[in-house]
């Protein structure tokens, strides 16, 4: 939805304004989404990738990667990867100095986002000497709230499905 993109890009630009100018060309940028079993990847991954690309374009971000968080379930089942913490470790080994993490797959800064990103991922990054920045979710951004109202209005005016 264009209003989601507007809200998410605004949140991203606000966080990027906090990054020191000297670091801007040495930042690895990650979008995160909830990991799911690999068997459920389609169309989920395509939808998330589309959102990432659209928001990145709107915010002027050219280098980014989609990573996952909050894996749960049977450890023998394959789930979408890479995990955000593993991705942070990899970029530290590659010589990056900073990471920006944007939980695009979530609409609120709930406990899962706070724990996975503000605690675990931050600890990994800072333990490796990386500057760590986390973008807020759309939460109560005015554009996101307008999007929700639009979705409700459209649902109310749509014809009910025939059974």
N, C-alpha and C positions, 0 to 999 in steps of 0.2 A: 504494500500500500504506500503511495507517495508520502503520506503524512508520517508513517513509520520511518521511512527513509529520511525525511526531513528532521525528525526528532533524534534519530540515532546519529546522523551526521553532525548535528549540532552538539550532541554530547561528546562525540569524538573530537571535534574541533576545539571545544572548551578544554578538554584534557590536553590536547596537543599544545595549546597556548601556554600550559604550565611547564612544558619541557624546555629546558635550556636550549637556546638557539644552537649552541655549539654541538649539541647531541643529535640534532634532528636528522643528520645524514648517517648516523651510526645506530639507529634504532631498528630493532626487529619488531614488527607489528604482528600481533596475533589476534584473530577473532576466535572466540570460543563458543561452543554449543555443547549441549548435553550429549554425551556418548550414548549410543544405542547399540543393540546387537547388530552385527553386520548384515544379518538376514533382513533387517528392517531399513536398510540404508536408502532404498529407493522408494519414494521420491524425496525423502528427507534431506539427503546430502545436496541434491540439486537445488532444492529450495533455499537451504542455508547458504550455499555458494552464491546463488543469485543475490540474496540479501547482502552478503559480504561485498560482492563486486559493486553493487549499486551504491551502497553506503560509502565504500572506499572511493569510488568515483566522485560522489557528491562532496566528500570531505577532502579530496585531493591527495589521497594516499595511494601510492603506486605499488609499493612492495608490501605484501601481506601474506599470511598463511592461516588456514583454518586448522584449529586444533580442538581437542575435546576435553571435557572434564566430567566429573561425577559418574564415572563408570561404576556399575554395580552388577549384581547378578552372578550367575555361575562363572567362576574364573576359567573354566575350560571352554566356554563359548567365546568365539571371536566377537569383539566389539570394535567400534570405530576408533581409530588412532590417527595421530599420536596424542598421547595425554599431554596436557599443558605443561606439567612439570618436566616431563621427558623432553619436550620441545625446548623449554628454557635451558635445560642442561646442555642440549645439543648446540644452541646458539652461543652459549658461553664458551664451549669448546672451539667454536668457529671464530671467536674473537669479537663478537658483538659486545657493546658496552651498556646497552639499555634495551628494555623490552616495554612495550605498551600492550596491554591485554584488554580486549573489548568483548564482553560477554553478549554478543549479538543474539545468541539463541535464547536469551532470557529477557523478560520484560520488566522484572523488578529485582532490586538488590535484596533478595531473600537470603535465608541462612545458608543455603547451598552455595550461592555465589560468594557470600561473605567468607565462608569457611574455605572453599576450594581456592578462591583467588586472593582474598585479602589476608588469609593466614598461610595456607600451604604454598601457593605459588610465590607469594611475596617472600616467604622464608627461603625457598629454593633460590630465587633470583638474588636476593641480598646476600645469602650465604656464598654465592659464586661471585660476588662483587659487582653485580649488575644493578644499574638504576632501574627501578620498577615503577611503572605507572599503570593504574587501572581505570578504565573508562566506566562511568556509571551507566547503568541500564536506563531505558527510556522512562521508567518509573511514572512520574506525574508530569512529564514534559507536556506543555500545552498542545503541541502538535500531535502527540500520542493520544491525549485525551480527545482531541477533535477526531482522530481516526476511529477511536472506539465509538464515539457518537455516530459517526458516519456508518460504521458497520452495523450498529443497532438499527439506525433508520432504514438502511437498505434491507435488513432482515424483516423489519416490520411491514415494508411495502411489497415484499416479494410474495408471489402467489404460493400458497401452501402446496407441497408436493401431492400429486394424486396417488392414492393408494390402490 
